[in-house]
Amino acid sequence: MFVDKDGTLIEDLPYNVDPRRIRFAPGARRGVRLLAANGWRMAVVTNQSGVARGFATLDQVLALGPFLRERLAEEGAVLAGFYACPHLPDGVNAFARACSCRKPAHGLIARAATELDVDCSASWFVGDTWMDVAAGKAAGCRTIVVGPEWRTAGAWPEARRPDAAVPDLLAAAEIIGASA
């Protein structure tokens, strides 16, 4: 399964690359445990425009992968991959460009699926924005939106409407577990 990082797996602190400030989002720790108990491996797929904006380096962002792998392992879960898009068309450095990996495009999910040998049609994408849903749907995944927008997601245009909308990753894990 694929999961967004900020606002889904961990609390959303804009442009944060400091592991000391990372906290699981509400419901995420228990959700991760439930997903692991049901045999799901996770891959983080995240937009990280702070790189193109000059707030962080790509190395700083990518260093979060091993950190999250350790935190998830402490919960009994497997982080199979960490995929981050550093691009933004109106950024300030070499990462300032359009790309196919920035959600709502699905290029990063497709790359992850290929590298991890995952069938997107048998997988889920869980995120906290319409961009996550649109990318997941375009990749062929079933989708769940969590977080503050979950209450209004049913009114989103079809291309952005998730298969389910719930408050947090724990509720998403319950849906995923029930679908297996």
C-alpha atoms as a printed R data frame, in Angstrom:
    type eleno elety resid chain resno       x      y       z
1   ATOM     1    CA   MET     A     1   0.000  0.000   0.000
2   ATOM     2    CA   PHE     A     2   1.028  3.590  -0.564
3   ATOM     3    CA   VAL     A     3   0.747  6.312   2.034
4   ATOM     4    CA   ASP     A     4   1.344 10.048   2.013
5   ATOM     5    CA   LYS     A     5   3.760 11.326   4.640
6   ATOM     6    CA   ASP     A     6   2.705 14.746   5.956
7   ATOM     7    CA   GLY     A     7  -0.776 14.923   7.456
8   ATOM     8    CA   THR     A     8  -1.362 11.195   6.944
9   ATOM     9    CA   LEU     A     9   1.450  9.177   8.514
10  ATOM    10    CA   ILE     A    10   3.049 11.992  10.502
11  ATOM    11    CA   GLU     A    11   1.892 15.371  11.749
12  ATOM    12    CA   ASP     A    12   2.094 18.049   9.085
13  ATOM    13    CA   LEU     A    13   4.856 20.501   9.998
14  ATOM    14    CA   PRO     A    14   5.506 22.363   6.732
15  ATOM    15    CA   TYR     A    15   8.937 21.715   5.214
16  ATOM    16    CA   ASN     A    16  10.186 19.853   8.291
17  ATOM    17    CA   VAL     A    17  13.250 17.664   7.752
18  ATOM    18    CA   ASP     A    18  14.278 17.459  11.412
19  ATOM    19    CA   PRO     A    19  13.607 13.923  12.696
20  ATOM    20    CA   ARG     A    20  13.427 15.258  16.268
21  ATOM    21    CA   ARG     A    21  10.234 17.123  15.335
22  ATOM    22    CA   ILE     A    22   8.490 14.179  13.656
23  ATOM    23    CA   ARG     A    23   5.445 12.752  15.433
24  ATOM    24    CA   PHE     A    24   2.944 10.196  14.212
25  ATOM    25    CA   ALA     A    25  -0.344 11.770  13.103
26  ATOM    26    CA   PRO     A    26  -3.391 11.020  15.278
27  ATOM    27    CA   GLY     A    27  -4.406  7.384  14.817
28  ATOM    28    CA   ALA     A    28  -1.338  6.626  12.704
29  ATOM    29    CA   ARG     A    29   0.611  4.528  15.201
30  ATOM    30    CA   ARG     A    30  -2.330  2.168  15.783
31  ATOM    31    CA   GLY     A    31  -3.177  2.220  12.072
32  ATOM    32    CA   VAL     A    32   0.366  1.197  11.179
33  ATOM    33    CA   ARG     A    33   0.194 -1.681  13.664
34  ATOM    34    CA   LEU     A    34  -3.115 -2.870  12.196
35  ATOM    35    CA   LEU     A    35  -1.808 -2.673   8.633
36  ATOM    36    CA   ALA     A    36   1.274 -4.655   9.654
37  ATOM    37    CA   ALA     A    37  -0.878 -7.259  11.415
38  ATOM    38    CA   ASN     A    38  -2.789 -7.697   8.146
39  ATOM    39    CA   GLY     A    39   0.436 -8.190   6.170
40  ATOM    40    CA   TRP     A    40   0.599 -4.837   4.374
41  ATOM    41    CA   ARG     A    41   3.969 -3.350   3.483
42  ATOM    42    CA   MET     A    42   3.957  0.419   3.116
43  ATOM    43    CA   ALA     A    43   5.633  2.771   0.698
44  ATOM    44    CA   VAL     A    44   5.656  6.485   1.444
45  ATOM    45    CA   VAL     A    45   4.934  8.645  -1.609
46  ATOM    46    CA   THR     A    46   5.256 12.332  -0.812
47  ATOM    47    CA   ASN     A    47   5.539 15.766  -2.417
48  ATOM    48    CA   GLN     A    48   8.421 17.664  -0.844
49  ATOM    49    CA   SER     A    49   8.393 21.082  -2.497
50  ATOM    50    CA   GLY     A    50  10.585 22.476   0.286
51  ATOM    51    CA   VAL     A    51  13.536 21.260  -1.780
52  ATOM    52    CA   ALA     A    52  12.564 23.341  -4.840
53  ATOM    53    CA   ARG     A    53  11.722 26.256  -2.547
54  ATOM    54    CA   GLY     A    54  15.223 26.139  -1.024
55  ATOM    55    CA   PHE     A    55  14.049 25.226   2.500
56  ATOM    56    CA   ALA     A    56  15.749 21.803   2.534
57  ATOM    57    CA   THR     A    57  18.115 19.695   0.501
58  ATOM    58    CA   LEU     A    58  17.117 16.505  -1.264
59  ATOM    59    CA   ASP     A    59  19.563 14.628   0.986
60  ATOM    60    CA   GLN     A    60  17.773 15.957   4.077
61  ATOM    61    CA   VAL     A    61  14.429 14.789   2.722
62  ATOM    62    CA   LEU     A    62  15.739 11.377   1.686
63  ATOM    63    CA   ALA     A    63  17.307 10.907   5.145
64  ATOM    64    CA   LEU     A    64  13.749 10.791   6.494
65  ATOM    65    CA   GLY     A    65  13.257  7.424   4.755
66  ATOM    66    CA   PRO     A    66  15.594  5.449   7.055
67  ATOM    67    CA   PHE     A    67  14.275  7.374  10.063
68  ATOM    68    CA   LEU     A    68  10.668  6.465   9.223
69  ATOM    69    CA   ARG     A    69  11.687  2.880   8.445
70  ATOM    70    CA   GLU     A    70  13.024  2.592  12.013
71  ATOM    71    CA   ARG     A    71   9.933  4.224  13.573
72  ATOM    72    CA   LEU     A    72   7.620  1.923  11.627
73  ATOM    73    CA   ALA     A    73   9.699 -1.134  12.510
74  ATOM    74    CA   GLU     A    74   9.226 -0.218  16.183
75  ATOM    75    CA   GLU     A    75   5.485 -0.592  15.510
76  ATOM    76    CA   GLY     A    76   5.991 -3.931  13.763
77  ATOM    77    CA   ALA     A    77   5.525 -2.496  10.279
78  ATOM    78    CA   VAL     A    78   7.621 -2.651   7.114
79  ATOM    79    CA   LEU     A    79   8.449  0.480   5.158
80  ATOM    80    CA   ALA     A    80   9.179 -1.020   1.755
81  ATOM    81    CA   GLY     A    81  10.135  2.276   0.134
82  ATOM    82    CA   PHE     A    82  10.356  6.027   0.524
83  ATOM    83    CA   TYR     A    83   9.627  8.124  -2.583
84  ATOM    84    CA   ALA     A    84   9.777 11.912  -2.559
85  ATOM    85    CA   CYS     A    85   9.151 14.430  -5.333
86  ATOM    86    CA   PRO     A    86  11.375 17.501  -4.777
87  ATOM    87    CA   HIS     A    87   9.998 19.488  -7.724
88  ATOM    88    CA   LEU     A    88   7.843 22.596  -7.995
89  ATOM    89    CA   PRO     A    89   7.493 24.592 -11.213
90  ATOM    90    CA   ASP     A    90   7.917 27.963  -9.491
91  ATOM    91    CA   GLY     A    91  10.758 26.978  -7.143
92  ATOM    92    CA   VAL     A    92  14.089 28.755  -6.809
93  ATOM    93    CA   ASN     A    93  16.728 26.180  -7.741
94  ATOM    94    CA   ALA     A    94  17.514 23.229 -10.024
95  ATOM    95    CA   PHE     A    95  14.398 21.408  -8.748
96  ATOM    96    CA   ALA     A    96  12.165 24.223 -10.031
97  ATOM    97    CA   ARG     A    97  10.466 22.416 -12.898
98  ATOM    98    CA   ALA     A    98   7.385 20.550 -13.967
99  ATOM    99    CA   CYS     A    99   7.617 16.784 -13.609
100 ATOM   100    CA   SER     A   100   5.598 13.592 -13.770
101 ATOM   101    CA   CYS     A   101   6.317 12.606 -10.166
102 ATOM   102    CA   ARG     A   102   4.597 15.447  -8.301
103 ATOM   103    CA   LYS     A   103   1.119 14.485  -7.130
104 ATOM   104    CA   PRO     A   104  -1.558 14.755  -8.525
105 ATOM   105    CA   ALA     A   105   0.511 13.082 -11.281
106 ATOM   106    CA   HIS     A   106   1.027  9.396 -10.633
107 ATOM   107    CA   GLY     A   107   4.610  8.980 -11.840
108 ATOM   108    CA   LEU     A   108   6.095  8.446  -8.393
109 ATOM   109    CA   ILE     A   109   3.469  5.817  -7.536
110 ATOM   110    CA   ALA     A   110   4.175  4.046 -10.831
111 ATOM   111    CA   ARG     A   111   7.902  4.073 -10.080
112 ATOM   112    CA   ALA     A   112   7.320  2.712  -6.579
113 ATOM   113    CA   ALA     A   113   4.984  0.015  -7.879
114 ATOM   114    CA   THR     A   114   7.544 -1.106 -10.452
115 ATOM   115    CA   GLU     A   115  10.480 -1.100  -8.032
116 ATOM   116    CA   LEU     A   116   8.509 -2.871  -5.288
117 ATOM   117    CA   ASP     A   117   6.653 -5.243  -7.644
118 ATOM   118    CA   VAL     A   118   3.249 -4.010  -6.454
119 ATOM   119    CA   ASP     A   119   0.013 -4.419  -8.403
120 ATOM   120    CA   CYS     A   120  -1.689 -1.036  -7.999
121 ATOM   121    CA   SER     A   121  -5.118 -2.526  -8.672
122 ATOM   122    CA   ALA     A   122  -4.671 -4.668  -5.555
123 ATOM   123    CA   SER     A   123  -3.333 -1.795  -3.485
124 ATOM   124    CA   TRP     A   124  -4.453  1.351  -1.710
125 ATOM   125    CA   PHE     A   125  -3.265  4.948  -1.598
126 ATOM   126    CA   VAL     A   126  -4.016  6.785   1.646
127 ATOM   127    CA   GLY     A   127  -3.485 10.540   1.807
128 ATOM   128    CA   ASP     A   128  -4.888 13.753   3.196
129 ATOM   129    CA   THR     A   129  -5.515 15.817   0.040
130 ATOM   130    CA   TRP     A   130  -7.315 15.620  -3.285
131 ATOM   131    CA   MET     A   131  -3.885 15.437  -4.947
132 ATOM   132    CA   ASP     A   132  -3.194 12.146  -3.157
133 ATOM   133    CA   VAL     A   133  -6.554 10.764  -4.276
134 ATOM   134    CA   ALA     A   134  -6.101 11.883  -7.880
135 ATOM   135    CA   ALA     A   135  -2.608 10.370  -8.055
136 ATOM   136    CA   GLY     A   136  -3.740  7.122  -6.468
137 ATOM   137    CA   LYS     A   137  -6.724  6.805  -8.790
138 ATOM   138    CA   ALA     A   138  -4.604  7.594 -11.859
139 ATOM   139    CA   ALA     A   139  -2.202  4.824 -10.809
140 ATOM   140    CA   GLY     A   140  -5.095  2.369 -10.477
141 ATOM   141    CA   CYS     A   141  -5.157  2.165  -6.671
142 ATOM   142    CA   ARG     A   142  -8.173  2.251  -4.414
143 ATOM   143    CA   THR     A   143  -8.015  5.468  -2.413
144 ATOM   144    CA   ILE     A   144  -8.786  6.767   1.055
145 ATOM   145    CA   VAL     A   145  -8.578 10.362   2.226
146 ATOM   146    CA   VAL     A   146  -7.876 11.061   5.904
147 ATOM   147    CA   GLY     A   147  -7.523 14.208   7.980
148 ATOM   148    CA   PRO     A   148  -9.448 17.457   7.986
149 ATOM   149    CA   GLU     A   149 -10.852 17.104   4.455
150 ATOM   150    CA   TRP     A   150 -12.444 13.689   5.027
151 ATOM   151    CA   ARG     A   151 -15.877 15.200   5.769
152 ATOM   152    CA   THR     A   152 -16.122 17.051   2.448
153 ATOM   153    CA   ALA     A   153 -14.442 14.506   0.161
154 ATOM   154    CA   GLY     A   154 -17.756 13.011  -0.957
155 ATOM   155    CA   ALA     A   155 -18.568 16.283  -2.722
156 ATOM   156    CA   TRP     A   156 -15.289 16.418  -4.669
157 ATOM   157    CA   PRO     A   157 -15.339 16.020  -8.470
158 ATOM   158    CA   GLU     A   158 -15.245 12.351  -9.541
159 ATOM   159    CA   ALA     A   159 -11.543 12.383 -10.515
160 ATOM   160    CA   ARG     A   160 -10.705 13.532  -6.990
161 ATOM   161    CA   ARG     A   161 -13.307 11.566  -5.034
162 ATOM   162    CA   PRO     A   162 -11.813  8.789  -2.871
163 ATOM   163    CA   ASP     A   163 -13.232  5.310  -2.407
164 ATOM   164    CA   ALA     A   164 -13.497  6.132   1.304
165 ATOM   165    CA   ALA     A   165 -13.036  9.135   3.562
166 ATOM   166    CA   VAL     A   166 -12.248  8.736   7.262
167 ATOM   167    CA   PRO     A   167 -10.695 10.778  10.065
168 ATOM   168    CA   ASP     A   168  -7.315  9.052  10.377
169 ATOM   169    CA   LEU     A   169  -4.967  6.261   9.366
170 ATOM   170    CA   LEU     A   170  -6.425  3.899  11.963
171 ATOM   171    CA   ALA     A   171  -9.882  4.153  10.379
172 ATOM   172    CA   ALA     A   172  -8.274  3.727   6.948
173 ATOM   173    CA   ALA     A   173  -6.448  0.603   8.170
174 ATOM   174    CA   GLU     A   174  -9.761 -0.831   9.373
175 ATOM   175    CA   ILE     A   175 -11.263 -0.356   5.898
176 ATOM   176    CA   ILE     A   176  -8.192 -1.867   4.236
177 ATOM   177    CA   GLY     A   177  -8.244 -4.812   6.647
178 ATOM   178    CA   ALA     A   178 -11.930 -5.457   5.999
179 ATOM   179    CA   SER     A   179 -11.337 -5.500   2.230
180 ATOM   180    CA   ALA     A   180  -8.706 -8.230   2.303
